[in-house]
Amino acid sequence: MARENPVAVVTGAARGIGAASAARLAARGFTVALIDLPLESPGRLGEIPGPYRPAHGQDLDEAAAACGGRGHAHAADVRDPQALAKVIETVVAHHGSIDVVVAAAGAVAGGAPLWQTDDDTWRSMIDINLTGVFNIARAALPSMLDAPAPRNGRFVAVASAAAHHGLPQLAAYSAAKHGVAGLVKALSAELTNSGVTANAVCPGSTATGMLDTSAALYGMENREEFAVQARIGRLINPDEIAATIEWLCVDAPAALTGSLIDVDGGFRA
Ligand SMILES: NC(=O)c1ccc[n+]([C@@H]2O[C@H](COP(=O)([O-])OP(=O)(O)OC[C@H]3O[C@@H](n4cnc5c(N)ncnc54)[C@H](O)[C@@H]3O)[C@@H](O)[C@H]2O)c1
């Protein structure tokens, strides 16, 4: 990391992969802005249909505290471009230009074939998982490009194995994650010669709250049933995804851009 006192923004940072990524970046010297849903949401912008329950405001405070003095909690919905613009404005005013963005916020809904998928499920999956990544990229990129050269900016989206596999009963989620793959590739092309890279990490079944929901949607007893899909014979730990994100943000060569990095326990093999 070239700059002293680097700054990172992480969405979906209250728990799971986002929280683990924020903690790792803080340990590497980043000041980290942790973004997750405000307490009064999701009511304001639409509920997420089905059993998925997002994090609480308290989770966000705890995740920020786990960053050991380098974490700052910001309540914002990634579906709300104005709210994200305000967060970015605050971060830049207090800490200077942004070096790293990790777009980890996501949600899962489905459980029925495409032809039985209702509008709320379709919309919420696209709005959170795809437009949410677009919104934070659009809000933060100008600040990343404002950093003095030589820049070392890193945009990392958390996509999914569903970015290249069609998951049954999760057509809306799969479509959104495929969209994230296209977004990151196009963004990397636009960032040619800028010193900022754009990549996506594609986790397989990872032991977080989201996987509990996926198990419920598939009528499984619990999320451990997903372990048979991975060649490692177990679920992935969220910190294993975060370790990859940390590497992408800090140690990976600038030649790595426009790529989808599978961390799926061999699911794709
Ligand atoms: N867990 C898995 O098996 C798995 C597999 C592949 C991809 N992913 C992806 O990893 C990312 C992180 O998920 P996770 O597994 O840590 O699950 P998680 O549910 O623990 O974390 C997701 C976080 O995003 C937040 N969030 C949801 N909607 C939001 C919104 N509109 N605005 C702001 N924040 C919002 C939630 O409150 C939560 O803190 C997601 O993008 C998910 O799609 C997870």
The ligand as an SDF file (V2000), in Angstrom:
LIG
                    3D

 44 48  0  0  0  0  0  0  0  0999 V2000
  -22.4060  -16.7060    2.7940 N   0  0  0  0  0  0  0  0  0  0  0  0
  -22.2920  -17.2650    1.5910 C   0  0  0  0  0  0  0  0  0  0  0  0
  -22.3540  -18.4950    1.4320 O   0  0  0  0  0  0  0  0  0  0  0  0
  -22.0440  -16.3890    0.3900 C   0  0  0  0  0  0  0  0  0  0  0  0
  -21.7370  -17.0320   -0.8190 C   0  0  0  0  0  0  0  0  0  0  0  0
  -21.5030  -16.2570   -1.9440 C   0  0  0  0  0  0  0  0  0  0  0  0
  -21.5690  -14.8850   -1.8760 C   0  0  0  0  0  0  0  0  0  0  0  0
  -21.8710  -14.2800   -0.6740 N   0  0  0  0  0  0  0  0  0  0  0  0
  -21.9260  -12.8160   -0.6730 C   0  0  0  0  0  0  0  0  0  0  0  0
  -21.1010  -12.3130    0.3640 O   0  0  0  0  0  0  0  0  0  0  0  0
  -21.5510  -11.0120    0.7350 C   0  0  0  0  0  0  0  0  0  0  0  0
  -21.5850  -10.9160    2.2470 C   0  0  0  0  0  0  0  0  0  0  0  0
  -22.5820  -11.7970    2.7420 O   0  0  0  0  0  0  0  0  0  0  0  0
  -22.4060  -12.6680    4.0790 P   0  0  0  0  0  0  0  0  0  0  0  0
  -22.3250  -14.0730    3.6750 O   0  0  0  0  0  0  0  0  0  0  0  0
  -21.3530  -12.0750    4.9370 O   0  0  0  0  0  0  0  0  0  0  0  0
  -23.8670  -12.4870    4.7170 O   0  0  0  0  0  0  0  0  0  0  0  0
  -24.4120  -11.5800    5.9040 P   0  0  0  0  0  0  0  0  0  0  0  0
  -25.8840  -11.6270    5.7860 O   0  0  0  0  0  0  0  0  0  0  0  0
  -23.8010  -12.0150    7.1930 O   0  0  0  0  0  0  0  0  0  0  0  0
  -23.8420  -10.1260    5.5630 O   0  0  0  0  0  0  0  0  0  0  0  0
  -24.4330   -9.2720    4.6190 C   0  0  0  0  0  0  0  0  0  0  0  0
  -24.4560   -7.8850    5.2130 C   0  0  0  0  0  0  0  0  0  0  0  0
  -25.0250   -6.9810    4.2400 O   0  0  0  0  0  0  0  0  0  0  0  0
  -25.9210   -6.1380    4.9270 C   0  0  0  0  0  0  0  0  0  0  0  0
  -26.9300   -5.6090    4.0190 N   0  0  0  0  0  0  0  0  0  0  0  0
  -27.9790   -6.2800    3.4590 C   0  0  0  0  0  0  0  0  0  0  0  0
  -28.7110   -5.4460    2.7140 N   0  0  0  0  0  0  0  0  0  0  0  0
  -28.1260   -4.2150    2.8120 C   0  0  0  0  0  0  0  0  0  0  0  0
  -28.4370   -2.9420    2.2660 C   0  0  0  0  0  0  0  0  0  0  0  0
  -29.4990   -2.7600    1.4730 N   0  0  0  0  0  0  0  0  0  0  0  0
  -27.6270   -1.8930    2.5750 N   0  0  0  0  0  0  0  0  0  0  0  0
  -26.5530   -2.0640    3.3960 C   0  0  0  0  0  0  0  0  0  0  0  0
  -26.2100   -3.2620    3.9310 N   0  0  0  0  0  0  0  0  0  0  0  0
  -26.9930   -4.3190    3.6380 C   0  0  0  0  0  0  0  0  0  0  0  0
  -26.5330   -6.9960    6.0170 C   0  0  0  0  0  0  0  0  0  0  0  0
  -27.1260   -6.2230    7.0440 O   0  0  0  0  0  0  0  0  0  0  0  0
  -25.3230   -7.7980    6.4760 C   0  0  0  0  0  0  0  0  0  0  0  0
  -24.6060   -7.1450    7.4910 O   0  0  0  0  0  0  0  0  0  0  0  0
  -22.9160  -10.8260    0.0650 C   0  0  0  0  0  0  0  0  0  0  0  0
  -22.7720   -9.9910   -1.0680 O   0  0  0  0  0  0  0  0  0  0  0  0
  -23.2910  -12.2420   -0.3600 C   0  0  0  0  0  0  0  0  0  0  0  0
  -24.1550  -12.2480   -1.4740 O   0  0  0  0  0  0  0  0  0  0  0  0
  -22.1000  -15.0010    0.4560 C   0  0  0  0  0  0  0  0  0  0  0  0
  1  2  1  0
  2  3  2  0
  2  4  1  0
  4  5  1  0
  4 44  2  0
  5  6  2  0
  6  7  1  0
  7  8  2  0
  8  9  1  0
  8 44  1  0
  9 10  1  0
  9 42  1  0
 10 11  1  0
 11 12  1  0
 11 40  1  0
 12 13  1  0
 13 14  1  0
 14 15  2  0
 14 16  1  0
 14 17  1  0
 17 18  1  0
 18 19  2  0
 18 20  1  0
 18 21  1  0
 21 22  1  0
 22 23  1  0
 23 24  1  0
 23 38  1  0
 24 25  1  0
 25 26  1  0
 25 36  1  0
 26 27  1  0
 26 35  1  0
 27 28  2  0
 28 29  1  0
 29 30  1  0
 29 35  2  0
 30 31  1  0
 30 32  2  0
 32 33  1  0
 33 34  2  0
 34 35  1  0
 36 37  1  0
 36 38  1  0
 38 39  1  0
 40 41  1  0
 40 42  1  0
 42 43  1  0
M  CHG  2   8   1  16  -1
M  END
$$$$
